[in-house]
């Protein structure tokens, strides 16, 4: 993962998974709305996979 992608995961988690498809975007968006930390964790997991 690049430094830019890591910063996006922390600052705007749904934007960090834009190239993974609509499913990860929606899941990350919902988790970010529920709480910022779950959204960040989901974005990092989607970007590592």
Secondary structure, DSSP 8 states (H G I E B T S, - for coil): --HHHHHHHHH-HHHHTGGG-HHHHHHHHHHHHH-HHHHHHHHHHHHH-
